[in-house]
Amino acid sequence: MHVISKFIFHFLLGWKLKGKFPEQHKKYLVIAAPHTSWLDVPLGVLVRSITKTDIHFIGKKALFRLPQGIFFRWLGGFPIDRTKSNNTVDLLVSKFNENDSFVLGMSPEGTRKKVEKWKTGYYFIAKGAGVPIVKVALDFQNKEVRIDEPYFLTEDVQADMENIQNYYKGVKGKVPDFS
């Protein structure tokens, strides 16, 4: 699968992969942005396969209905019911705490639509689990997926948020108007 994914990603689609996921860390949170299209998911699956990184993800409950739910669970996903308050941050922190090795990928926007302000759940998940954040830019304009070095949160929420969001400045998603 690894070789096929590389062929599709690099040769058929013409994308480049810059950077790599940290091998020295067994637990971290990946935030991939901008999330503007359903095509971000297959792109992420290809990157996951190319890098041989077992990245779990969350998705809205509707994605996990049969028959496609079988596929999404096989990929490492699990459903979140966004229609009610489920204390998702605590649930995901517990996933990190229950496992010796766990990588979670998520979109900081929480949707594919244009948002003025990112959700903050990813930050509090990383903070609560004591894991670094690995920033991944999905740059459709340049056909690049860029993986940054792990970022360790500080006690300054504002500075952390600025650092994280600055990484994505100028990055255009599949739907540029939503970036």
N, C-alpha and C positions, 0 to 999 in steps of 0.2 A: 504493500500500500504506500509505503514511504516513497519509493521510486516513481510510482504512478502519480502521486501527489506533486512531486517535484516537477515531473514532466508537464502536468496540467498547469501548475502555477507559473513556472518559468517560461516554458516554450509555447504552450497553446495560448495562455492568457497574457504573457509578456510582462509579468510582475517581477519585482526584485524584493528580496528579504534582506533587511539591514539590521544588524545586531543579533543577539541571541538571548534565550531565556537563561537565567542564572542556574548553573548546575550545582553551585555550592549551597543553595537554599532549597530545603525540602518543602517549605510552605511560603506562599506569597499570593498576593491578590493582583491579578492582571486587569487593568482597565483599558479597554479598546474603544477608541473614538476617532472621528465622529461616527456614530451609528445612525445612518440615514436611509438604509435600504435593507431589504431581506437578503440581498446579496452579500452583506457583511458576514452572515453566518457561514455560507459555504467557503468564503475566503478564510475565515477563522479556522474552519475544519481542515482546510489544506495546510495552513501554517502549523496547526497543531500536529498534523501528520508529518510534515517536513521536519519539524524540530523534535519529533518524538517526545512531546511533552503532554502528559496526561492532565489536561485542563478541564475542570468541571465548570458547569455554568447553570444559571437559573433562567427560567423563562416563564412567561405567563401560562397559567394553568391550561388554557385552551390548546396550546401547542402539544400537550402531552396526552391528548385524547387519542383513542385508536383511530386509524392504524399508525399515524406518524409518531405517536407517543413512544412506540417501541423503539423507533430509530433514535429519537432524541434522548431517551434514557440510555440506550446503548452507547451513545456518544459521551455520556457522563453528565447529562442534564438532569435537573429535577425541578418540578413545578412550584411556582409561588402563586398563591391566590391573592391578587392585588385588589380584589373588591372589598376586602376587610383587613383590619389591622391584625397582623399575625406576629408582630415583633420579629420581623425578618432579620434584623441586625443580630439579635441574640441567637436566632436559629443558625445563622451562618457562622458566627463566632464559635458556636458549639461544634460545628462541622470541622473547623480548624483544630479545636481542642481535642476532638475525639480521634484524630488521625495523626500518625507519625509523619505522613507526607500528604499534603493537600494543596492543590493549586486551583483557585477559583477565578474565572474570567467573568467580567461583567461590563456593561455599558454605563458610564457615569451619568448619561443623560436620562436613562430609564425609559426611553422611547426612541422611535426613529424620526419623529417630527422635530422641528426647530424648537429649541428651548432657550430661554434667556438665562436661566440659571440651572446648573447641574444639580441633581439630587446629591445628598450628602451621605447616604447609606454606605457607599463604598468606603468612605473615609473612616466611619465609625466601626465598620467591620474590621478593617485593617488595624485600627487603633485598639479595638477590643481584643483581637486575636494576637496582637503584638507581632504582626508580619509586615514586611515591606510591600510597597506597591511597585509593580512593573508596568510602566506606561507603554502602550502600543498604539501607534498612529496608523490608521487605515487611509492612506493617501491615494485616492483614486486619480487625482490630477496627474501625479507622477508615477502611478502604478507601483507604489512602494508600500511595504509594511515595515515600519520601523519599530524596533524593540529597544527600549531604553534600559539603562542600568537600574537595579533596585533602588527605590527611594524609601528611606526610613523616615517615618513621621517624627516630628518634633513636638514640643508643647505649644507651639504657635500655630493654631489652626489656620489663621488668615494667611500666614507665610507659606504654609504647606499647600493650601488651596491655590494660591498664586503660582507657586512653583509647578504644581501638577498641571494647571490649566494653561500655563505659558508654553508647555511642551507641544500643545496642539494648535497654537496660533498659526493661521495660514493653511492648515491642513484641510483639504476639501474631500468630503465624502462623495459617495456615488451620486447623491442628490445635493449639489453644491449649495442650494438655497437653504437646506436644513443644517448645514455645517456651522 
